[in-house]
Amino acid sequence: MDMSGASARGLVEGVAHYIRDHQPWEFHLVHNLNEEAPVPEWFADWDGDGIIASIDRPSIAEAIARCHVPTVDVSSNRFIPSIPWIEMDNEKISQLAAEHLIQRGYKHLAFCGDDRFDWSARRRKFFVEHAHKTGFSCSWFELTRGFSDLRTPMEQIGRWLQQLPKPVGLMACSDSLAQKILDVCRFRGLAVPHEVAVIGVDNDSLFCELSSPPLTSVMPNTGASGYQAAALLGKIMRGEAIPPERHVIPPLGVIARQSTDILAVSDPHIQEAVKFIRAQACSGIKVNDVARKAALSRRVLELRFKKLLGRTPREEILQVRLEHVKTMLRETDLPLYRIAEETGFEHIEYLSVVFKRETKVTPSFYRTEAQR
Protein backbone atom coordinates (compact mmCIF):
# COMPACT_ATOMS: atom_id res chain seq x y z
CA MET A 1 0.00 0.00 0.00
CA ASP A 2 0.94 3.62 -0.52
CA MET A 3 1.22 4.69 3.11
CA SER A 4 1.51 8.43 2.41
CA GLY A 5 -2.21 9.06 3.02
CA ALA A 6 -4.40 8.85 6.12
CA SER A 7 -6.75 6.39 4.41
CA ALA A 8 -4.14 3.65 4.04
CA ARG A 9 -2.69 4.30 7.49
CA GLY A 10 -6.15 4.02 9.06
CA LEU A 11 -6.78 0.80 7.18
CA VAL A 12 -3.55 -0.74 8.47
CA GLU A 13 -4.49 0.32 12.01
CA GLY A 14 -7.75 -1.60 11.54
CA VAL A 15 -5.77 -4.69 10.53
CA ALA A 16 -3.62 -4.26 13.64
CA HIS A 17 -6.76 -4.11 15.80
CA TYR A 18 -7.94 -7.39 14.33
CA ILE A 19 -4.59 -9.01 15.04
CA ARG A 20 -4.73 -7.85 18.66
CA ASP A 21 -8.28 -9.18 19.04
CA HIS A 22 -7.48 -12.60 17.53
CA GLN A 23 -4.53 -14.93 17.15
CA PRO A 24 -1.29 -13.04 16.42
CA TRP A 25 -0.04 -12.93 12.84
CA GLU A 26 3.48 -12.32 11.69
CA PHE A 27 2.74 -9.17 9.76
CA HIS A 28 4.93 -7.63 7.06
CA LEU A 29 4.02 -4.18 5.77
CA VAL A 30 5.05 -3.40 2.20
CA HIS A 31 4.55 0.33 1.88
CA ASN A 32 5.23 3.21 -0.49
CA LEU A 33 4.05 1.23 -3.50
CA ASN A 34 3.00 4.34 -5.39
CA GLU A 35 2.17 4.10 -9.05
CA GLU A 36 5.79 4.52 -10.17
CA ALA A 37 7.37 2.08 -7.70
CA PRO A 38 8.08 -1.46 -8.92
CA VAL A 39 6.99 -4.52 -6.98
CA PRO A 40 9.95 -5.52 -4.72
CA GLU A 41 12.08 -8.29 -6.20
CA TRP A 42 11.97 -10.36 -3.00
CA PHE A 43 8.19 -10.64 -3.33
CA ALA A 44 8.60 -13.28 -6.05
CA ASP A 45 10.03 -15.73 -3.47
CA TRP A 46 7.82 -14.74 -0.53
CA ASP A 47 6.07 -17.72 1.08
CA GLY A 48 3.48 -16.06 3.31
CA ASP A 49 -0.02 -17.35 4.04
CA GLY A 50 -2.19 -14.40 3.00
CA ILE A 51 -2.23 -10.91 1.51
CA ILE A 52 -4.21 -7.73 2.06
CA ALA A 53 -3.40 -5.29 -0.73
CA SER A 54 -4.55 -2.21 -2.55
CA ILE A 55 -4.43 -3.76 -6.00
CA ASP A 56 -4.49 -0.56 -7.99
CA ARG A 57 -2.47 -1.51 -11.08
CA PRO A 58 -1.84 -4.60 -13.24
CA SER A 59 1.76 -5.15 -12.10
CA ILE A 60 0.66 -5.63 -8.47
CA ALA A 61 -2.19 -7.88 -9.56
CA GLU A 62 0.17 -10.08 -11.57
CA ALA A 63 2.69 -10.37 -8.72
CA ILE A 64 -0.01 -11.28 -6.19
CA ALA A 65 -1.71 -13.76 -8.52
CA ARG A 66 1.60 -15.64 -8.90
CA CYS A 67 1.72 -16.18 -5.11
CA HIS A 68 -1.42 -18.36 -5.12
CA VAL A 69 -2.32 -17.45 -1.52
CA PRO A 70 -5.57 -16.14 0.01
CA THR A 71 -5.94 -12.44 -0.81
CA VAL A 72 -8.32 -9.60 0.01
CA ASP A 73 -8.33 -6.47 -2.13
CA VAL A 74 -8.87 -3.06 -0.50
CA SER A 75 -9.21 -1.11 -3.74
CA SER A 76 -12.13 -0.82 -6.14
CA ASN A 77 -10.23 -1.45 -9.37
CA ARG A 78 -11.05 -5.21 -9.61
CA PHE A 79 -7.83 -6.30 -11.28
CA ILE A 80 -8.35 -9.77 -9.73
CA PRO A 81 -12.10 -10.47 -10.07
CA SER A 82 -11.93 -13.83 -8.28
CA ILE A 83 -11.21 -12.45 -4.78
CA PRO A 84 -13.34 -10.47 -2.27
CA TRP A 85 -12.76 -6.77 -1.92
CA ILE A 86 -13.38 -4.02 0.61
CA GLU A 87 -14.56 -0.68 -0.69
CA MET A 88 -15.43 2.62 0.94
CA ASP A 89 -19.03 3.64 0.34
CA ASN A 90 -18.24 6.33 -2.22
CA GLU A 91 -21.92 6.99 -2.84
CA LYS A 92 -22.49 7.82 0.83
CA ILE A 93 -19.26 9.85 0.99
CA SER A 94 -20.40 12.00 -1.93
CA GLN A 95 -23.92 12.31 -0.54
CA LEU A 96 -22.61 13.53 2.83
CA ALA A 97 -20.38 16.09 1.12
CA ALA A 98 -23.21 17.39 -1.07
CA GLU A 99 -25.66 17.54 1.83
CA HIS A 100 -23.14 19.41 3.98
CA LEU A 101 -22.72 22.09 1.31
CA ILE A 102 -26.44 22.27 0.54
CA GLN A 103 -27.25 22.63 4.25
CA ARG A 104 -25.03 25.69 4.29
CA GLY A 105 -27.12 27.31 1.59
CA TYR A 106 -24.96 26.80 -1.51
CA LYS A 107 -27.09 26.66 -4.64
CA HIS A 108 -24.14 26.02 -6.99
CA LEU A 109 -22.01 22.92 -6.44
CA ALA A 110 -18.78 21.74 -8.04
CA PHE A 111 -16.49 18.70 -7.95
CA CYS A 112 -12.77 18.43 -8.62
CA GLY A 113 -11.27 14.97 -9.13
CA ASP A 114 -8.23 13.07 -10.35
CA ASP A 115 -8.73 10.79 -13.35
CA ARG A 116 -5.94 8.43 -12.23
CA PHE A 117 -8.24 6.88 -9.65
CA ASP A 118 -11.41 4.85 -10.06
CA TRP A 119 -12.67 5.96 -6.63
CA SER A 120 -12.41 9.59 -7.72
CA ALA A 121 -14.59 8.91 -10.76
CA ARG A 122 -17.15 7.19 -8.51
CA ARG A 123 -17.22 10.11 -6.09
CA ARG A 124 -17.71 12.55 -8.95
CA LYS A 125 -20.53 10.48 -10.42
CA PHE A 126 -22.43 10.22 -7.13
CA PHE A 127 -21.81 13.86 -6.17
CA VAL A 128 -23.13 15.15 -9.50
CA GLU A 129 -26.10 12.78 -9.36
CA HIS A 130 -27.04 13.87 -5.84
CA ALA A 131 -26.73 17.54 -6.76
CA HIS A 132 -29.00 17.17 -9.78
CA LYS A 133 -31.44 14.95 -7.90
CA THR A 134 -31.88 17.64 -5.26
CA GLY A 135 -32.29 20.40 -7.86
CA PHE A 136 -28.85 22.07 -7.76
CA SER A 137 -26.47 22.92 -10.56
CA CYS A 138 -23.10 21.14 -10.54
CA SER A 139 -19.87 21.65 -12.49
CA TRP A 140 -16.85 19.36 -12.43
CA PHE A 141 -13.19 19.31 -13.39
CA GLU A 142 -10.75 16.39 -13.65
CA LEU A 143 -6.99 16.50 -13.28
CA THR A 144 -5.58 14.41 -16.12
CA ARG A 145 -2.53 12.19 -16.41
CA GLY A 146 0.63 13.20 -18.18
CA PHE A 147 1.49 16.54 -16.58
CA SER A 148 5.20 16.73 -15.74
CA ASP A 149 4.74 20.14 -14.12
CA LEU A 150 2.09 20.46 -11.38
CA ARG A 151 1.69 24.16 -12.18
CA THR A 152 -0.13 23.36 -15.43
CA PRO A 153 -3.17 21.57 -13.92
CA MET A 154 -3.25 24.04 -11.02
CA GLU A 155 -3.48 26.89 -13.51
CA GLN A 156 -6.32 25.05 -15.25
CA ILE A 157 -8.12 24.58 -11.93
CA GLY A 158 -7.65 28.29 -11.24
CA ARG A 159 -9.26 29.30 -14.53
CA TRP A 160 -12.11 26.85 -13.91
CA LEU A 161 -12.70 28.23 -10.40
CA GLN A 162 -12.78 31.79 -11.69
CA GLN A 163 -15.55 30.87 -14.15
CA LEU A 164 -17.81 29.16 -11.60
CA PRO A 165 -20.88 31.02 -10.28
CA LYS A 166 -20.27 32.37 -6.77
CA PRO A 167 -20.72 31.43 -4.03
CA VAL A 168 -20.01 27.79 -4.83
CA GLY A 169 -19.67 24.70 -2.66
CA LEU A 170 -16.89 22.43 -3.95
CA MET A 171 -16.04 18.82 -3.15
CA ALA A 172 -12.51 17.60 -3.86
CA CYS A 173 -11.97 13.86 -4.27
CA SER A 174 -9.35 13.85 -1.48
CA ASP A 175 -7.89 16.06 1.22
CA SER A 176 -4.59 16.40 -0.64
CA LEU A 177 -6.34 17.79 -3.72
CA ALA A 178 -8.56 19.98 -1.54
CA GLN A 179 -5.47 21.54 0.02
CA LYS A 180 -4.14 22.37 -3.47
CA ILE A 181 -7.50 23.95 -4.32
CA LEU A 182 -7.27 26.12 -1.20
CA ASP A 183 -3.82 27.21 -2.37
CA VAL A 184 -5.22 28.08 -5.81
CA CYS A 185 -8.04 30.09 -4.21
CA ARG A 186 -5.52 32.06 -2.16
CA PHE A 187 -3.32 32.80 -5.19
CA ARG A 188 -6.37 33.83 -7.24
CA GLY A 189 -7.83 36.02 -4.52
CA LEU A 190 -10.95 33.84 -4.07
CA ALA A 191 -12.26 34.08 -0.51
CA VAL A 192 -12.80 30.76 1.31
CA PRO A 193 -15.53 29.99 2.32
CA HIS A 194 -17.35 33.21 1.28
CA GLU A 195 -16.85 32.64 -2.47
CA VAL A 196 -15.66 29.03 -2.58
CA ALA A 197 -16.43 26.55 0.21
CA VAL A 198 -14.21 23.44 0.05
CA ILE A 199 -14.73 19.95 1.48
CA GLY A 200 -12.32 17.03 1.07
CA VAL A 201 -12.31 13.32 1.92
CA ASP A 202 -10.17 11.32 4.40
CA ASN A 203 -10.08 13.68 7.40
CA ASP A 204 -6.29 13.61 7.19
CA SER A 205 -5.23 15.81 10.12
CA LEU A 206 -1.97 16.72 8.38
CA PHE A 207 -3.84 18.27 5.46
CA CYS A 208 -6.95 19.44 7.30
CA GLU A 209 -5.42 21.28 10.26
CA LEU A 210 -2.48 22.79 8.36
CA SER A 211 -4.61 24.00 5.46
CA SER A 212 -5.49 27.68 5.30
CA PRO A 213 -8.27 27.85 6.33
CA PRO A 214 -8.57 24.46 8.10
CA LEU A 215 -10.29 21.97 5.82
CA THR A 216 -13.71 20.37 6.27
CA SER A 217 -13.59 16.69 5.35
CA VAL A 218 -15.68 13.53 5.10
CA MET A 219 -14.29 10.95 7.53
CA PRO A 220 -14.24 7.41 6.09
CA ASN A 221 -14.30 4.44 8.45
CA THR A 222 -10.87 3.20 7.42
CA GLY A 223 -10.38 1.31 10.68
CA ALA A 224 -13.48 -0.77 9.98
CA SER A 225 -12.24 -1.37 6.42
CA GLY A 226 -8.95 -2.79 7.69
CA TYR A 227 -10.63 -4.84 10.40
CA GLN A 228 -13.09 -6.33 7.92
CA ALA A 229 -10.33 -7.07 5.41
CA ALA A 230 -8.34 -8.94 8.08
CA ALA A 231 -11.44 -10.83 9.22
CA LEU A 232 -12.14 -11.97 5.66
CA LEU A 233 -8.53 -12.99 5.14
CA GLY A 234 -8.58 -14.97 8.38
CA LYS A 235 -11.64 -16.90 7.22
CA ILE A 236 -10.07 -17.70 3.85
CA MET A 237 -6.83 -18.85 5.48
CA ARG A 238 -8.87 -21.15 7.73
CA GLY A 239 -10.36 -22.77 4.64
CA GLU A 240 -13.75 -21.04 4.51
CA ALA A 241 -15.18 -20.37 1.06
CA ILE A 242 -15.61 -16.59 0.73
CA PRO A 243 -17.31 -15.45 -2.50
CA PRO A 244 -15.68 -12.69 -4.58
CA GLU A 245 -18.10 -10.04 -3.40
CA ARG A 246 -17.86 -6.35 -2.58
CA HIS A 247 -17.98 -5.36 1.10
CA VAL A 248 -18.95 -1.70 1.43
CA ILE A 249 -17.91 0.31 4.51
CA PRO A 250 -19.93 3.51 5.15
CA PRO A 251 -18.19 6.72 6.32
CA LEU A 252 -18.39 8.04 9.86
CA GLY A 253 -19.56 11.54 8.89
CA VAL A 254 -18.40 15.07 8.07
CA ILE A 255 -15.85 16.85 10.27
CA ALA A 256 -16.66 20.53 9.79
CA ARG A 257 -13.90 23.13 9.86
CA GLN A 258 -13.49 26.70 8.65
CA SER A 259 -13.34 25.97 4.91
CA THR A 260 -17.15 25.57 4.90
CA ASP A 261 -17.99 27.55 8.05
CA ILE A 262 -20.46 30.02 6.59
CA LEU A 263 -24.14 30.15 5.70
CA ALA A 264 -24.49 31.12 2.04
CA VAL A 265 -27.93 32.76 2.24
CA SER A 266 -28.71 36.46 1.93
CA ASP A 267 -31.60 36.57 4.42
CA PRO A 268 -30.18 38.19 7.61
CA HIS A 269 -32.99 36.76 9.76
CA ILE A 270 -32.18 33.20 8.72
CA GLN A 271 -28.46 33.86 9.15
CA GLU A 272 -29.17 34.99 12.71
CA ALA A 273 -31.38 31.95 13.32
CA VAL A 274 -28.72 29.47 12.16
CA LYS A 275 -25.99 31.26 14.08
CA PHE A 276 -28.13 31.04 17.23
CA ILE A 277 -28.90 27.34 16.67
CA ARG A 278 -25.24 26.44 16.15
CA ALA A 279 -24.27 28.24 19.34
CA GLN A 280 -27.15 27.15 21.58
CA ALA A 281 -28.62 23.91 20.20
CA CYS A 282 -27.27 21.82 23.07
CA SER A 283 -28.68 24.12 25.74
CA GLY A 284 -32.24 22.89 25.19
CA ILE A 285 -33.55 25.67 22.92
CA LYS A 286 -36.88 25.29 21.11
CA VAL A 287 -38.09 26.62 17.78
CA ASN A 288 -39.91 29.48 19.54
CA ASP A 289 -36.58 30.60 21.03
CA VAL A 290 -35.07 30.67 17.56
CA ALA A 291 -38.02 32.68 16.20
CA ARG A 292 -37.61 35.29 18.95
CA LYS A 293 -33.87 35.57 18.27
CA ALA A 294 -34.49 35.98 14.54
CA ALA A 295 -37.25 38.56 15.16
CA LEU A 296 -39.75 36.53 13.13
CA SER A 297 -42.99 34.74 13.88
CA ARG A 298 -42.60 30.98 14.13
CA ARG A 299 -44.66 30.51 10.97
CA VAL A 300 -42.54 32.92 8.91
CA LEU A 301 -39.31 31.48 10.31
CA GLU A 302 -40.29 27.94 9.33
CA LEU A 303 -41.38 28.97 5.83
CA ARG A 304 -38.20 30.93 5.10
CA PHE A 305 -35.96 28.30 6.69
CA LYS A 306 -37.52 25.53 4.62
CA LYS A 307 -37.34 27.56 1.41
CA LEU A 308 -33.70 28.61 1.79
CA LEU A 309 -32.18 25.55 3.47
CA GLY A 310 -34.54 22.71 2.63
CA ARG A 311 -35.14 21.75 6.26
CA THR A 312 -37.01 23.04 9.30
CA PRO A 313 -35.53 24.85 12.32
CA ARG A 314 -36.38 21.82 14.45
CA GLU A 315 -34.43 19.55 12.09
CA GLU A 316 -31.49 21.96 12.22
CA ILE A 317 -31.46 21.92 16.03
CA LEU A 318 -31.52 18.12 16.03
CA GLN A 319 -28.70 17.82 13.49
CA VAL A 320 -26.46 20.24 15.39
CA ARG A 321 -27.06 18.25 18.58
CA LEU A 322 -26.27 14.98 16.82
CA GLU A 323 -23.02 16.40 15.42
CA HIS A 324 -21.99 17.28 18.97
CA VAL A 325 -22.91 13.75 20.06
CA LYS A 326 -20.72 12.27 17.32
CA THR A 327 -17.80 14.49 18.31
CA MET A 328 -18.06 13.43 21.94
CA LEU A 329 -18.35 9.75 20.99
CA ARG A 330 -15.22 10.05 18.83
CA GLU A 331 -13.09 12.17 21.13
CA THR A 332 -14.11 11.30 24.71
CA ASP A 333 -14.81 8.31 26.91
CA LEU A 334 -17.78 9.95 28.64
CA PRO A 335 -20.70 7.60 29.34
CA LEU A 336 -23.74 8.04 27.16
CA TYR A 337 -25.88 9.57 29.92
CA ARG A 338 -23.31 12.37 30.31
CA ILE A 339 -23.24 12.94 26.56
CA ALA A 340 -27.04 13.17 26.58
CA GLU A 341 -26.88 15.78 29.32
CA GLU A 342 -24.20 17.80 27.50
CA THR A 343 -26.06 17.82 24.17
CA GLY A 344 -29.58 18.72 25.24
CA PHE A 345 -31.24 15.29 25.20
CA GLU A 346 -33.46 14.78 28.23
CA HIS A 347 -33.18 10.99 28.28
CA ILE A 348 -30.47 8.57 27.21
CA GLU A 349 -33.14 6.34 25.65
CA TYR A 350 -34.35 9.18 23.42
CA LEU A 351 -30.80 9.97 22.35
CA SER A 352 -30.22 6.32 21.43
CA VAL A 353 -33.44 6.10 19.41
CA VAL A 354 -32.77 9.35 17.51
CA PHE A 355 -29.11 8.49 16.88
CA LYS A 356 -30.01 5.06 15.48
CA ARG A 357 -32.78 6.56 13.33
CA GLU A 358 -30.52 9.23 11.82
CA THR A 359 -27.24 7.31 11.47
CA LYS A 360 -28.47 3.69 11.13
CA VAL A 361 -26.09 2.58 13.90
CA THR A 362 -26.18 2.70 17.70
CA PRO A 363 -24.05 5.21 19.65
CA SER A 364 -21.91 2.40 21.07
CA PHE A 365 -21.25 0.97 17.60
CA TYR A 366 -20.36 4.43 16.27
CA ARG A 367 -17.93 5.00 19.16
CA THR A 368 -16.26 1.61 18.66
CA GLU A 369 -15.77 2.19 14.94
CA ALA A 370 -14.62 5.82 15.34
CA GLN A 371 -12.07 4.96 18.01
CA ARG A 372 -10.52 1.92 16.32
Stockholm file with secondary structure:
# STOCKHOLM 1.0

chainA/1-372         MDMSGASARGLVEGVAHYIRDHQPWEFHLVHNLNEEAPVPEWFADWDGDGIIASIDRPSIAEAIARCHVPTVDVSSNRFIPSIPWIEMDNEKISQLAAEHLIQRGYKHLAFCGDDRFDWSARRRKFFVEHAHKTGFSCSWFELTRGFSDLRTPMEQIGRWLQQLPKPVGLMACSDSLAQKILDVCRFRGLAVPHEVAVIGVDNDSLFCELSSPPLTSVMPNTGASGYQAAALLGKIMRGEAIPPERHVIPPLGVIARQSTDILAVSDPHIQEAVKFIRAQACSGIKVNDVARKAALSRRVLELRFKKLLGRTPREEILQVRLEHVKTMLRETDLPLYRIAEETGFEHIEYLSVVFKRETKVTPSFYRTEAQR
#=GR chainA/1-372 SS CCTTSHHHHHHHHHHHHHHHHSSCCCCCCCCCCCTTSCCCGGGGGCCCSCEEECCCSHHHHHHHHHHCSCEEECSSSCSSTTSCEEEECHHHHHHHHHHHHHHTTCSEEEEEEETTCHHHHHHHHHHHHHHHHTTCEEEEEEECTTCSSTHHHHHHHHHHHHHSCSSEEEEESSHHHHHHHHHHHHHHTCCTTTTEEEEEESCCHHHHHHSSSCCEEEECCHHHHHHHHHHHHHHHHTTCCCCSCEEEECCCEEECCGGGCSCCCCCHHHHHHHHHHHHHGGGTCCHHHHHHHHTSCHHHHHHHHHHHHSSCHHHHHHHHHHHHHHHHHHHCCCCHHHHHHHTTCSCHHHHHHHHHHHHSSCHHHHHHHHTC
#=GC SS_cons         CCTTSHHHHHHHHHHHHHHHHSSCCCCCCCCCCCTTSCCCGGGGGCCCSCEEECCCSHHHHHHHHHHCSCEEECSSSCSSTTSCEEEECHHHHHHHHHHHHHHTTCSEEEEEEETTCHHHHHHHHHHHHHHHHTTCEEEEEEECTTCSSTHHHHHHHHHHHHHSCSSEEEEESSHHHHHHHHHHHHHHTCCTTTTEEEEEESCCHHHHHHSSSCCEEEECCHHHHHHHHHHHHHHHHTTCCCCSCEEEECCCEEECCGGGCSCCCCCHHHHHHHHHHHHHGGGTCCHHHHHHHHTSCHHHHHHHHHHHHSSCHHHHHHHHHHHHHHHHHHHCCCCHHHHHHHTTCSCHHHHHHHHHHHHSSCHHHHHHHHTC
//
